Amino acid sequence: MKREEIFKYVEEKYTSQPEYLWKKYAHYAVLRHSQNRKWYAIVMDVKKENLGLEGKEVIDIMDVKLDPETVDILQSSEGFFPAYHMNNSNWISIDIATVDSKQICNLIDASFDLTAK
């Protein structure tokens, strides 16, 4: 899945627009609730080596918030990593090019619901 497809999905389902909050990280896009302003996802471009992978290539990842049990289970699956720059017990990083788009959408939905309160 490409970042543009994620942005289209959240715009159609939640009327969310990506927010680019940092000049230094111009490609980091925060997705948040319009009402409570809580983040439910962040799409970033990071070097593979920052995720413990081999190589210096830059890949797109997305962090979502999930319950700790789901985070534990997913971390042993291909395409999932401890959260990059977020709390590792409640957030997980997803290689959006590797993980199935339907699963990505389901995880976005779960994160949206979890952060709605």
Biopython code that builds the backbone (N, CA, C, O; Angstrom):
import numpy as np
from Bio.PDB.StructureBuilder import StructureBuilder

atoms = [
    (1, "MET", "N", (0.856, -1.170, 0.000)),
    (1, "MET", "CA", (0.000, 0.000, 0.000)),
    (1, "MET", "C", (0.901, 1.231, 0.000)),
    (1, "MET", "O", (1.946, 1.240, 0.651)),
    (2, "LYS", "N", (0.514, 2.224, -0.697)),
    (2, "LYS", "CA", (1.278, 3.466, -0.754)),
    (2, "LYS", "C", (0.651, 4.494, 0.195)),
    (2, "LYS", "O", (-0.533, 4.414, 0.524)),
    (3, "ARG", "N", (1.463, 5.449, 0.621)),
    (3, "ARG", "CA", (0.968, 6.465, 1.555)),
    (3, "ARG", "C", (-0.227, 7.213, 0.988)),
    (3, "ARG", "O", (-1.143, 7.563, 1.732)),
    (4, "GLU", "N", (-0.236, 7.464, -0.321)),
    (4, "GLU", "CA", (-1.358, 8.176, -0.945)),
    (4, "GLU", "C", (-2.660, 7.389, -0.819)),
    (4, "GLU", "O", (-3.733, 7.972, -0.668)),
    (5, "GLU", "N", (-2.557, 6.061, -0.881)),
    (5, "GLU", "CA", (-3.743, 5.216, -0.714)),
    (5, "GLU", "C", (-4.256, 5.279, 0.726)),
    (5, "GLU", "O", (-5.465, 5.268, 0.960)),
    (6, "ILE", "N", (-3.342, 5.344, 1.674)),
    (6, "ILE", "CA", (-3.739, 5.500, 3.079)),
    (6, "ILE", "C", (-4.463, 6.824, 3.261)),
    (6, "ILE", "O", (-5.511, 6.882, 3.905)),
    (7, "PHE", "N", (-3.905, 7.885, 2.696)),
    (7, "PHE", "CA", (-4.520, 9.206, 2.839)),
    (7, "PHE", "C", (-5.904, 9.244, 2.200)),
    (7, "PHE", "O", (-6.819, 9.877, 2.729)),
    (8, "LYS", "N", (-6.058, 8.569, 1.069)),
    (8, "LYS", "CA", (-7.368, 8.510, 0.414)),
    (8, "LYS", "C", (-8.362, 7.746, 1.292)),
    (8, "LYS", "O", (-9.509, 8.163, 1.450)),
    (9, "TYR", "N", (-7.915, 6.628, 1.858)),
    (9, "TYR", "CA", (-8.771, 5.819, 2.717)),
    (9, "TYR", "C", (-9.274, 6.627, 3.919)),
    (9, "TYR", "O", (-10.472, 6.643, 4.199)),
    (10, "VAL", "N", (-8.359, 7.295, 4.627)),
    (10, "VAL", "CA", (-8.777, 8.024, 5.835)),
    (10, "VAL", "C", (-9.590, 9.266, 5.497)),
    (10, "VAL", "O", (-10.427, 9.697, 6.290)),
    (11, "GLU", "N", (-9.349, 9.837, 4.335)),
    (11, "GLU", "CA", (-10.165, 10.987, 3.935)),
    (11, "GLU", "C", (-11.599, 10.552, 3.657)),
    (11, "GLU", "O", (-12.548, 11.217, 4.073)),
    (12, "GLU", "N", (-11.752, 9.434, 2.952)),
    (12, "GLU", "CA", (-13.095, 8.945, 2.623)),
    (12, "GLU", "C", (-13.833, 8.425, 3.852)),
    (12, "GLU", "O", (-15.036, 8.648, 3.991)),
    (13, "LYS", "N", (-13.127, 7.735, 4.744)),
    (13, "LYS", "CA", (-13.796, 7.123, 5.893)),
    (13, "LYS", "C", (-13.944, 8.075, 7.078)),
    (13, "LYS", "O", (-14.972, 8.058, 7.755)),
    (14, "TYR", "N", (-12.929, 8.905, 7.338)),
    (14, "TYR", "CA", (-12.920, 9.728, 8.546)),
    (14, "TYR", "C", (-12.816, 11.226, 8.274)),
    (14, "TYR", "O", (-12.756, 12.017, 9.216)),
    (15, "THR", "N", (-12.795, 11.620, 7.034)),
    (15, "THR", "CA", (-12.565, 13.012, 6.598)),
    (15, "THR", "C", (-11.290, 13.602, 7.211)),
    (15, "THR", "O", (-11.219, 14.795, 7.504)),
    (16, "SER", "N", (-10.298, 12.748, 7.395)),
    (16, "SER", "CA", (-8.999, 13.181, 7.920)),
    (16, "SER", "C", (-8.079, 13.588, 6.777)),
    (16, "SER", "O", (-8.085, 12.989, 5.702)),
    (17, "GLN", "N", (-7.302, 14.605, 7.037)),
    (17, "GLN", "CA", (-6.268, 15.061, 6.104)),
    (17, "GLN", "C", (-4.911, 14.912, 6.790)),
    (17, "GLN", "O", (-4.796, 15.172, 7.987)),
    (18, "PRO", "N", (-3.890, 14.498, 6.053)),
    (18, "PRO", "CA", (-2.568, 14.421, 6.673)),
    (18, "PRO", "C", (-2.080, 15.805, 7.079)),
    (18, "PRO", "O", (-2.276, 16.784, 6.359)),
    (19, "GLU", "N", (-1.450, 15.870, 8.231)),
    (19, "GLU", "CA", (-0.874, 17.122, 8.727)),
    (19, "GLU", "C", (0.640, 16.956, 8.797)),
    (19, "GLU", "O", (1.150, 15.995, 9.372)),
    (20, "TYR", "N", (1.341, 17.903, 8.206)),
    (20, "TYR", "CA", (2.802, 17.881, 8.187)),
    (20, "TYR", "C", (3.283, 18.910, 9.205)),
    (20, "TYR", "O", (3.256, 20.112, 8.941)),
    (21, "LEU", "N", (3.721, 18.436, 10.366)),
    (21, "LEU", "CA", (3.972, 19.298, 11.512)),
    (21, "LEU", "C", (5.415, 19.777, 11.662)),
    (21, "LEU", "O", (5.671, 20.735, 12.391)),
    (22, "TRP", "N", (6.351, 19.133, 10.990)),
    (22, "TRP", "CA", (7.758, 19.439, 11.221)),
    (22, "TRP", "C", (8.493, 19.735, 9.925)),
    (22, "TRP", "O", (8.417, 18.965, 8.967)),
    (23, "LYS", "N", (9.202, 20.848, 9.901)),
    (23, "LYS", "CA", (10.024, 21.188, 8.734)),
    (23, "LYS", "C", (11.132, 20.165, 8.542)),
    (23, "LYS", "O", (11.413, 19.751, 7.417)),
    (24, "LYS", "N", (11.757, 19.758, 9.632)),
    (24, "LYS", "CA", (12.875, 18.817, 9.559)),
    (24, "LYS", "C", (12.436, 17.462, 9.006)),
    (24, "LYS", "O", (13.218, 16.775, 8.349)),
    (25, "TYR", "N", (11.214, 17.088, 9.264)),
    (25, "TYR", "CA", (10.675, 15.806, 8.796)),
    (25, "TYR", "C", (9.492, 16.079, 7.880)),
    (25, "TYR", "O", (8.345, 15.783, 8.214)),
    (26, "ALA", "N", (9.786, 16.637, 6.744)),
    (26, "ALA", "CA", (8.755, 17.144, 5.830)),
    (26, "ALA", "C", (7.814, 16.067, 5.299)),
    (26, "ALA", "O", (6.713, 16.386, 4.850)),
    (27, "HIS", "N", (8.223, 14.802, 5.341)),
    (27, "HIS", "CA", (7.376, 13.726, 4.823)),
    (27, "HIS", "C", (6.641, 12.962, 5.922)),
    (27, "HIS", "O", (5.968, 11.971, 5.637)),
    (28, "TYR", "N", (6.761, 13.405, 7.165)),
    (28, "TYR", "CA", (6.040, 12.774, 8.261)),
    (28, "TYR", "C", (4.631, 13.364, 8.304)),
    (28, "TYR", "O", (4.457, 14.571, 8.477)),
    (29, "ALA", "N", (3.637, 12.507, 8.147)),
    (29, "ALA", "CA", (2.242, 12.954, 8.083)),
    (29, "ALA", "C", (1.449, 12.385, 9.259)),
    (29, "ALA", "O", (1.328, 11.169, 9.405)),
    (30, "VAL", "N", (0.922, 13.259, 10.078)),
    (30, "VAL", "CA", (0.106, 12.866, 11.228)),
    (30, "VAL", "C", (-1.352, 12.794, 10.798)),
    (30, "VAL", "O", (-1.847, 13.657, 10.073)),
    (31, "LEU", "N", (-2.028, 11.750, 11.258)),
    (31, "LEU", "CA", (-3.473, 11.603, 11.049)),
    (31, "LEU", "C", (-4.122, 11.656, 12.423)),
    (31, "LEU", "O", (-3.754, 10.908, 13.328)),
    (32, "ARG", "N", (-5.098, 12.556, 12.565)),
    (32, "ARG", "CA", (-5.720, 12.693, 13.878)),
    (32, "ARG", "C", (-7.209, 12.967, 13.779)),
    (32, "ARG", "O", (-7.740, 13.352, 12.737)),
    (33, "HIS", "N", (-7.859, 12.748, 14.921)),
    (33, "HIS", "CA", (-9.294, 13.013, 15.028)),
    (33, "HIS", "C", (-9.559, 14.507, 14.901)),
    (33, "HIS", "O", (-8.792, 15.332, 15.398)),
    (34, "SER", "N", (-10.640, 14.836, 14.238)),
    (34, "SER", "CA", (-10.988, 16.252, 14.108)),
    (34, "SER", "C", (-11.553, 16.809, 15.417)),
    (34, "SER", "O", (-11.405, 17.999, 15.693)),
    (35, "GLN", "N", (-12.196, 15.963, 16.223)),
    (35, "GLN", "CA", (-12.819, 16.437, 17.465)),
    (35, "GLN", "C", (-11.825, 16.571, 18.615)),
    (35, "GLN", "O", (-11.656, 17.660, 19.164)),
    (36, "ASN", "N", (-11.174, 15.480, 18.979)),
    (36, "ASN", "CA", (-10.299, 15.512, 20.156)),
    (36, "ASN", "C", (-8.835, 15.786, 19.813)),
    (36, "ASN", "O", (-8.013, 15.968, 20.711)),
    (37, "ARG", "N", (-8.506, 15.815, 18.529)),
    (37, "ARG", "CA", (-7.163, 16.121, 18.006)),
    (37, "ARG", "C", (-6.122, 15.064, 18.358)),
    (37, "ARG", "O", (-4.929, 15.286, 18.151)),
    (38, "LYS", "N", (-6.552, 13.918, 18.887)),
    (38, "LYS", "CA", (-5.612, 12.843, 19.195)),
    (38, "LYS", "C", (-5.140, 12.184, 17.905)),
    (38, "LYS", "O", (-5.903, 12.027, 16.951)),
    (39, "TRP", "N", (-3.875, 11.806, 17.898)),
    (39, "TRP", "CA", (-3.314, 11.083, 16.765)),
    (39, "TRP", "C", (-3.846, 9.657, 16.754)),
    (39, "TRP", "O", (-3.969, 9.024, 17.803)),
    (40, "TYR", "N", (-4.158, 9.157, 15.569)),
    (40, "TYR", "CA", (-4.439, 7.730, 15.444)),
    (40, "TYR", "C", (-3.457, 7.045, 14.510)),
    (40, "TYR", "O", (-3.424, 5.816, 14.446)),
    (41, "ALA", "N", (-2.658, 7.817, 13.784)),
    (41, "ALA", "CA", (-1.612, 7.239, 12.936)),
    (41, "ALA", "C", (-0.622, 8.322, 12.542)),
    (41, "ALA", "O", (-0.934, 9.513, 12.546)),
    (42, "ILE", "N", (0.569, 7.880, 12.207)),
    (42, "ILE", "CA", (1.570, 8.769, 11.625)),
    (42, "ILE", "C", (2.305, 7.982, 10.544)),
    (42, "ILE", "O", (2.779, 6.870, 10.781)),
    (43, "VAL", "N", (2.391, 8.568, 9.370)),
    (43, "VAL", "CA", (3.086, 7.957, 8.239)),
    (43, "VAL", "C", (4.433, 8.659, 8.119)),
    (43, "VAL", "O", (4.509, 9.887, 8.081)),
    (44, "MET", "N", (5.501, 7.852, 8.059)),
    (44, "MET", "CA", (6.858, 8.406, 8.050)),
    (44, "MET", "C", (7.714, 7.695, 7.011)),
    (44, "MET", "O", (7.423, 6.568, 6.612)),
    (45, "ASP", "N", (8.766, 8.366, 6.585)),
    (45, "ASP", "CA", (9.784, 7.711, 5.771)),
    (45, "ASP", "C", (11.041, 7.607, 6.624)),
    (45, "ASP", "O", (11.557, 8.611, 7.116)),
    (46, "VAL", "N", (11.529, 6.375, 6.794)),
    (46, "VAL", "CA", (12.685, 6.130, 7.661)),
    (46, "VAL", "C", (13.652, 5.180, 6.966)),
    (46, "VAL", "O", (13.277, 4.425, 6.069)),
    (47, "LYS", "N", (14.902, 5.238, 7.403)),
    (47, "LYS", "CA", (15.899, 4.300, 6.892)),
    (47, "LYS", "C", (15.620, 2.918, 7.471)),
    (47, "LYS", "O", (15.239, 2.780, 8.634)),
    (48, "LYS", "N", (15.816, 1.902, 6.639)),
    (48, "LYS", "CA", (15.612, 0.527, 7.092)),
    (48, "LYS", "C", (16.403, 0.225, 8.359)),
    (48, "LYS", "O", (15.909, -0.446, 9.266)),
    (49, "GLU", "N", (17.635, 0.727, 8.413)),
    (49, "GLU", "CA", (18.496, 0.435, 9.557)),
    (49, "GLU", "C", (17.904, 0.953, 10.871)),
    (49, "GLU", "O", (18.228, 0.430, 11.937)),
    (50, "ASN", "N", (17.045, 1.966, 10.810)),
    (50, "ASN", "CA", (16.398, 2.483, 12.024)),
    (50, "ASN", "C", (15.367, 1.515, 12.588)),
    (50, "ASN", "O", (14.941, 1.639, 13.736)),
    (51, "LEU", "N", (14.972, 0.552, 11.764)),
    (51, "LEU", "CA", (14.004, -0.460, 12.197)),
    (51, "LEU", "C", (14.682, -1.791, 12.511)),
    (51, "LEU", "O", (14.019, -2.782, 12.817)),
    (52, "GLY", "N", (16.017, -1.800, 12.431)),
    (52, "GLY", "CA", (16.754, -3.032, 12.668)),
    (52, "GLY", "C", (16.900, -3.887, 11.427)),
    (52, "GLY", "O", (17.289, -5.051, 11.517)),
    (53, "LEU", "N", (16.589, -3.321, 10.262)),
    (53, "LEU", "CA", (16.726, -4.045, 9.000)),
    (53, "LEU", "C", (18.062, -3.705, 8.349)),
    (53, "LEU", "O", (18.689, -2.700, 8.683)),
    (54, "GLU", "N", (18.484, -4.542, 7.428)),
    (54, "GLU", "CA", (19.713, -4.265, 6.691)),
    (54, "GLU", "C", (19.439, -3.242, 5.603)),
    (54, "GLU", "O", (18.390, -3.263, 4.959)),
    (55, "GLY", "N", (20.396, -2.349, 5.409)),
    (55, "GLY", "CA", (20.287, -1.383, 4.328)),
    (55, "GLY", "C", (20.002, 0.016, 4.822)),
    (55, "GLY", "O", (19.487, 0.227, 5.920)),
    (56, "LYS", "N", (20.354, 0.959, 3.979)),
    (56, "LYS", "CA", (20.147, 2.372, 4.300)),
    (56, "LYS", "C", (19.007, 2.970, 3.478)),
    (56, "LYS", "O", (18.741, 4.169, 3.557)),
    (57, "GLU", "N", (18.337, 2.130, 2.688)),
    (57, "GLU", "CA", (17.223, 2.627, 1.885)),
    (57, "GLU", "C", (16.139, 3.190, 2.789)),
    (57, "GLU", "O", (15.968, 2.758, 3.929)),
    (58, "VAL", "N", (15.424, 4.149, 2.263)),
    (58, "VAL", "CA", (14.317, 4.763, 2.995)),
    (58, "VAL", "C", (13.024, 4.075, 2.578)),
    (58, "VAL", "O", (12.763, 3.889, 1.390)),
    (59, "ILE", "N", (12.219, 3.701, 3.565)),
    (59, "ILE", "CA", (10.922, 3.080, 3.297)),
    (59, "ILE", "C", (9.837, 3.864, 4.034)),
    (59, "ILE", "O", (10.112, 4.580, 4.997)),
    (60, "ASP", "N", (8.610, 3.714, 3.564)),
    (60, "ASP", "CA", (7.466, 4.319, 4.247)),
    (60, "ASP", "C", (6.931, 3.346, 5.282)),
    (60, "ASP", "O", (6.731, 2.163, 5.004)),
    (61, "ILE", "N", (6.704, 3.866, 6.481)),
    (61, "ILE", "CA", (6.084, 3.089, 7.548)),
    (61, "ILE", "C", (4.925, 3.891, 8.115)),
    (61, "ILE", "O", (4.796, 5.091, 7.872)),
    (62, "MET", "N", (4.092, 3.207, 8.871)),
    (62, "MET", "CA", (3.005, 3.884, 9.569)),
    (62, "MET", "C", (2.948, 3.339, 10.985)),
    (62, "MET", "O", (2.989, 2.126, 11.190)),
    (63, "ASP", "N", (2.854, 4.227, 11.958)),
    (63, "ASP", "CA", (2.628, 3.841, 13.348)),
    (63, "ASP", "C", (1.142, 3.975, 13.652)),
    (63, "ASP", "O", (0.512, 4.973, 13.304)),
    (64, "VAL", "N", (0.591, 2.954, 14.306)),
    (64, "VAL", "CA", (-0.794, 3.000, 14.772)),
    (64, "VAL", "C", (-0.829, 2.565, 16.229)),
    (64, "VAL", "O", (0.049, 1.838, 16.694)),
    (65, "LYS", "N", (-1.845, 3.015, 16.938)),
    (65, "LYS", "CA", (-2.025, 2.655, 18.343)),
    (65, "LYS", "C", (-2.973, 1.465, 18.432)),
    (65, "LYS", "O", (-4.049, 1.463, 17.834)),
    (66, "LEU", "N", (-2.551, 0.448, 19.194)),
    (66, "LEU", "CA", (-3.345, -0.764, 19.372)),
    (66, "LEU", "C", (-3.251, -1.204, 20.825)),
    (66, "LEU", "O", (-2.437, -0.680, 21.586)),
    (67, "ASP", "N", (-4.082, -2.164, 21.208)),
    (67, "ASP", "CA", (-3.976, -2.676, 22.564)),
    (67, "ASP", "C", (-2.665, -3.457, 22.684)),
    (67, "ASP", "O", (-2.192, -4.025, 21.700)),
    (68, "PRO", "N", (-2.078, -3.488, 23.880)),
    (68, "PRO", "CA", (-0.761, -4.116, 24.060)),
    (68, "PRO", "C", (-0.690, -5.581, 23.611)),
    (68, "PRO", "O", (0.344, -6.018, 23.106)),
    (69, "GLU", "N", (-1.766, -6.335, 23.787)),
    (69, "GLU", "CA", (-1.757, -7.739, 23.376)),
    (69, "GLU", "C", (-1.611, -7.865, 21.860)),
    (69, "GLU", "O", (-0.865, -8.714, 21.372)),
    (70, "THR", "N", (-2.320, -7.028, 21.127)),
    (70, "THR", "CA", (-2.229, -7.051, 19.665)),
    (70, "THR", "C", (-0.843, -6.620, 19.208)),
    (70, "THR", "O", (-0.287, -7.195, 18.272)),
    (71, "VAL", "N", (-0.290, -5.616, 19.861)),
    (71, "VAL", "CA", (1.072, -5.170, 19.537)),
    (71, "VAL", "C", (2.045, -6.332, 19.702)),
    (71, "VAL", "O", (2.875, -6.571, 18.825)),
    (72, "ASP", "N", (1.952, -7.062, 20.823)),
    (72, "ASP", "CA", (2.842, -8.202, 21.071)),
    (72, "ASP", "C", (2.717, -9.260, 19.984)),
    (72, "ASP", "O", (3.722, -9.781, 19.501)),
    (73, "ILE", "N", (1.502, -9.573, 19.606)),
    (73, "ILE", "CA", (1.270, -10.603, 18.588)),
    (73, "ILE", "C", (1.826, -10.168, 17.236)),
    (73, "ILE", "O", (2.511, -10.941, 16.565)),
    (74, "LEU", "N", (1.534, -8.939, 16.837)),
    (74, "LEU", "CA", (1.942, -8.472, 15.511)),
    (74, "LEU", "C", (3.448, -8.306, 15.372)),
    (74, "LEU", "O", (3.980, -8.455, 14.272)),
    (75, "GLN", "N", (4.144, -8.004, 16.455)),
    (75, "GLN", "CA", (5.587, -7.783, 16.354)),
    (75, "GLN", "C", (6.352, -9.007, 15.883)),
    (75, "GLN", "O", (7.489, -8.886, 15.427)),
    (76, "SER", "N", (5.754, -10.172, 15.985)),
    (76, "SER", "CA", (6.423, -11.381, 15.493)),
    (76, "SER", "C", (6.054, -11.685, 14.042)),
    (76, "SER", "O", (6.495, -12.693, 13.489)),
    (77, "SER", "N", (5.254, -10.829, 13.427)),
    (77, "SER", "CA", (4.833, -11.021, 12.035)),
    (77, "SER", "C", (5.685, -10.174, 11.096)),
    (77, "SER", "O", (6.187, -9.116, 11.474)),
    (78, "GLU", "N", (5.836, -10.657, 9.870)),
    (78, "GLU", "CA", (6.608, -9.926, 8.869)),
    (78, "GLU", "C", (5.960, -8.573, 8.579)),
    (78, "GLU", "O", (4.742, -8.472, 8.434)),
    (79, "GLY", "N", (6.789, -7.543, 8.498)),
    (79, "GLY", "CA", (6.305, -6.208, 8.167)),
    (79, "GLY", "C", (5.920, -5.364, 9.366)),
    (79, "GLY", "O", (5.485, -4.223, 9.207)),
    (80, "PHE", "N", (6.076, -5.913, 10.575)),
    (80, "PHE", "CA", (5.745, -5.187, 11.804)),
    (80, "PHE", "C", (6.988, -5.040, 12.677)),
    (80, "PHE", "O", (7.820, -5.944, 12.754)),
    (81, "PHE", "N", (7.100, -3.883, 13.334)),
    (81, "PHE", "CA", (8.276, -3.565, 14.132)),
    (81, "PHE", "C", (7.858, -2.805, 15.386)),
    (81, "PHE", "O", (6.778, -2.217, 15.431)),
    (82, "PRO", "N", (8.728, -2.818, 16.416)),
    (82, "PRO", "CA", (8.452, -1.943, 17.559)),
    (82, "PRO", "C", (8.278, -0.508, 17.061)),
    (82, "PRO", "O", (8.962, -0.077, 16.133)),
    (83, "ALA", "N", (7.388, 0.201, 17.665)),
    (83, "ALA", "CA", (7.031, 1.547, 17.192)),
    (83, "ALA", "C", (8.246, 2.456, 17.097)),
    (83, "ALA", "O", (9.065, 2.528, 18.014)),
    (84, "TYR", "N", (8.343, 3.141, 15.983)),
    (84, "TYR", "CA", (9.410, 4.102, 15.756)),
    (84, "TYR", "C", (8.984, 5.436, 16.354)),
    (84, "TYR", "O", (8.026, 6.050, 15.884)),
    (85, "HIS", "N", (9.681, 5.883, 17.375)),
    (85, "HIS", "CA", (9.436, 7.169, 18.051)),
    (85, "HIS", "C", (8.101, 7.243, 18.792)),
    (85, "HIS", "O", (7.576, 8.337, 19.004)),
    (86, "MET", "N", (7.552, 6.110, 19.185)),
    (86, "MET", "CA", (6.313, 6.103, 19.962)),
    (86, "MET", "C", (6.462, 5.060, 21.070)),
    (86, "MET", "O", (7.440, 4.313, 21.095)),
    (87, "ASN", "N", (5.496, 5.013, 21.981)),
    (87, "ASN", "CA", (5.484, 4.039, 23.066)),
    (87, "ASN", "C", (5.352, 2.636, 22.480)),
    (87, "ASN", "O", (4.359, 2.324, 21.823)),
    (88, "ASN", "N", (6.356, 1.791, 22.719)),
    (88, "ASN", "CA", (6.379, 0.457, 22.113)),
    (88, "ASN", "C", (5.318, -0.496, 22.635)),
    (88, "ASN", "O", (5.028, -1.498, 21.982)),
    (89, "SER", "N", (4.734, -0.218, 23.784)),
    (89, "SER", "CA", (3.720, -1.143, 24.290)),
    (89, "SER", "C", (2.342, -0.869, 23.696)),
    (89, "SER", "O", (1.494, -1.761, 23.678)),
    (90, "ASN", "N", (2.106, 0.345, 23.213)),
    (90, "ASN", "CA", (0.790, 0.706, 22.677)),
    (90, "ASN", "C", (0.786, 1.043, 21.191)),
    (90, "ASN", "O", (-0.281, 1.138, 20.584)),
    (91, "TRP", "N", (1.951, 1.223, 20.603)),
    (91, "TRP", "CA", (2.050, 1.589, 19.191)),
    (91, "TRP", "C", (2.929, 0.578, 18.474)),
    (91, "TRP", "O", (3.807, -0.037, 19.079)),
    (92, "ILE", "N", (2.686, 0.411, 17.182)),
    (92, "ILE", "CA", (3.479, -0.498, 16.364)),
    (92, "ILE", "C", (3.746, 0.156, 15.015)),
    (92, "ILE", "O", (2.914, 0.901, 14.498)),
    (93, "SER", "N", (4.916, -0.130, 14.451)),
    (93, "SER", "CA", (5.262, 0.361, 13.117)),
    (93, "SER", "C", (4.952, -0.717, 12.088)),
    (93, "SER", "O", (5.198, -1.904, 12.305)),
    (94, "ILE", "N", (4.408, -0.273, 10.967)),
    (94, "ILE", "CA", (4.018, -1.172, 9.883)),
    (94, "ILE", "C", (4.760, -0.762, 8.620)),
    (94, "ILE", "O", (4.730, 0.406, 8.230)),
    (95, "ASP", "N", (5.426, -1.720, 7.977)),
    (95, "ASP", "CA", (6.000, -1.479, 6.651)),
    (95, "ASP", "C", (4.830, -1.543, 5.670)),
    (95, "ASP", "O", (4.354, -2.629, 5.340)),
    (96, "ILE", "N", (4.376, -0.399, 5.211)),
    (96, "ILE", "CA", (3.138, -0.353, 4.423)),
    (96, "ILE", "C", (3.285, -0.973, 3.038)),
    (96, "ILE", "O", (2.281, -1.248, 2.381)),
    (97, "ALA", "N", (4.512, -1.200, 2.580)),
    (97, "ALA", "CA", (4.720, -1.856, 1.289)),
    (97, "ALA", "C", (4.664, -3.376, 1.416)),
    (97, "ALA", "O", (4.504, -4.078, 0.418)),
    (98, "THR", "N", (4.795, -3.882, 2.636)),
    (98, "THR", "CA", (4.864, -5.327, 2.871)),
    (98, "THR", "C", (3.539, -5.913, 3.351)),
    (98, "THR", "O", (3.148, -7.000, 2.928)),
    (99, "VAL", "N", (2.858, -5.201, 4.223)),
    (99, "VAL", "CA", (1.634, -5.709, 4.853)),
    (99, "VAL", "C", (0.443, -5.489, 3.918)),
    (99, "VAL", "O", (0.354, -4.470, 3.233)),
    (100, "ASP", "N", (-0.460, -6.454, 3.902)),
    (100, "ASP", "CA", (-1.661, -6.420, 3.063)),
    (100, "ASP", "C", (-2.499, -5.171, 3.335)),
    (100, "ASP", "O", (-2.691, -4.778, 4.486)),
    (101, "SER", "N", (-2.991, -4.557, 2.269)),
    (101, "SER", "CA", (-3.734, -3.294, 2.399)),
    (101, "SER", "C", (-5.002, -3.445, 3.242)),
    (101, "SER", "O", (-5.368, -2.525, 3.973)),
    (102, "LYS", "N", (-5.670, -4.583, 3.149)),
    (102, "LYS", "CA", (-6.876, -4.789, 3.960)),
    (102, "LYS", "C", (-6.522, -4.812, 5.449)),
    (102, "LYS", "O", (-7.239, -4.242, 6.272)),
    (103, "GLN", "N", (-5.419, -5.470, 5.784)),
    (103, "GLN", "CA", (-4.988, -5.502, 7.181)),
    (103, "GLN", "C", (-4.587, -4.107, 7.649)),
    (103, "GLN", "O", (-4.888, -3.718, 8.777)),
    (104, "ILE", "N", (-3.909, -3.355, 6.785)),
    (104, "ILE", "CA", (-3.535, -1.983, 7.138)),
    (104, "ILE", "C", (-4.783, -1.158, 7.443)),
    (104, "ILE", "O", (-4.821, -0.437, 8.440)),
    (105, "CYS", "N", (-5.792, -1.258, 6.601)),
    (105, "CYS", "CA", (-7.038, -0.508, 6.829)),
    (105, "CYS", "C", (-7.711, -0.938, 8.127)),
    (105, "CYS", "O", (-8.219, -0.098, 8.870)),
    (106, "ASN", "N", (-7.717, -2.236, 8.404)),
    (106, "ASN", "CA", (-8.298, -2.728, 9.658)),
    (106, "ASN", "C", (-7.552, -2.184, 10.875)),
    (106, "ASN", "O", (-8.168, -1.857, 11.889)),
    (107, "LEU", "N", (-6.231, -2.089, 10.772)),
    (107, "LEU", "CA", (-5.437, -1.566, 11.883)),
    (107, "LEU", "C", (-5.635, -0.063, 12.049)),
    (107, "LEU", "O", (-5.642, 0.440, 13.173)),
    (108, "ILE", "N", (-5.794, 0.651, 10.950)),
    (108, "ILE", "CA", (-6.126, 2.078, 11.034)),
    (108, "ILE", "C", (-7.456, 2.247, 11.759)),
    (108, "ILE", "O", (-7.585, 3.097, 12.640)),
    (109, "ASP", "N", (-8.440, 1.439, 11.387)),
    (109, "ASP", "CA", (-9.762, 1.508, 12.021)),
    (109, "ASP", "C", (-9.670, 1.229, 13.525)),
    (109, "ASP", "O", (-10.290, 1.922, 14.331)),
    (110, "ALA", "N", (-8.892, 0.209, 13.890)),
    (110, "ALA", "CA", (-8.738, -0.128, 15.309)),
    (110, "ALA", "C", (-8.074, 1.017, 16.068)),
    (110, "ALA", "O", (-8.481, 1.349, 17.181)),
    (111, "SER", "N", (-7.058, 1.614, 15.467)),
    (111, "SER", "CA", (-6.373, 2.738, 16.103)),
    (111, "SER", "C", (-7.298, 3.944, 16.227)),
    (111, "SER", "O", (-7.300, 4.634, 17.246)),
    (112, "PHE", "N", (-8.077, 4.187, 15.190)),
    (112, "PHE", "CA", (-9.030, 5.299, 15.224)),
    (112, "PHE", "C", (-10.011, 5.113, 16.377)),
    (112, "PHE", "O", (-10.269, 6.046, 17.138)),
    (113, "ASP", "N", (-10.558, 3.900, 16.502)),
    (113, "ASP", "CA", (-11.518, 3.616, 17.574)),
    (113, "ASP", "C", (-10.872, 3.739, 18.955)),
    (113, "ASP", "O", (-11.472, 4.287, 19.881)),
    (114, "LEU", "N", (-9.657, 3.232, 19.086)),
    (114, "LEU", "CA", (-8.967, 3.249, 20.374)),
    (114, "LEU", "C", (-8.641, 4.667, 20.837)),
    (114, "LEU", "O", (-8.622, 4.938, 22.038)),
    (115, "THR", "N", (-8.387, 5.562, 19.903)),
    (115, "THR", "CA", (-8.008, 6.936, 20.248)),
    (115, "THR", "C", (-9.188, 7.901, 20.229)),
    (115, "THR", "O", (-9.007, 9.104, 20.416)),
    (116, "ALA", "N", (-10.384, 7.388, 20.006)),
    (116, "ALA", "CA", (-11.570, 8.251, 19.922)),
    (116, "ALA", "C", (-12.002, 8.787, 21.279)),
    (116, "ALA", "O", (-12.713, 9.789, 21.346)),
    (117, "LYS", "N", (-11.589, 8.145, 22.350)),
    (117, "LYS", "CA", (-12.030, 8.511, 23.702)),
    (117, "LYS", "C", (-11.295, 9.718, 24.230)),
    (117, "LYS", "O", (-11.549, 10.154, 25.353)),
]
sb = StructureBuilder()
sb.init_structure("model")
sb.init_model(0)
sb.init_chain("A")
sb.init_seg("    ")
for serial, (resi, resn, name, xyz) in enumerate(atoms, 1):
    if name == "N":
        sb.init_residue(resn, " ", resi, " ")
    sb.init_atom(name, np.array(xyz, "f"), 0.0, 1.0, " ", f" {name:<3s}", serial, name[0])
structure = sb.get_structure()
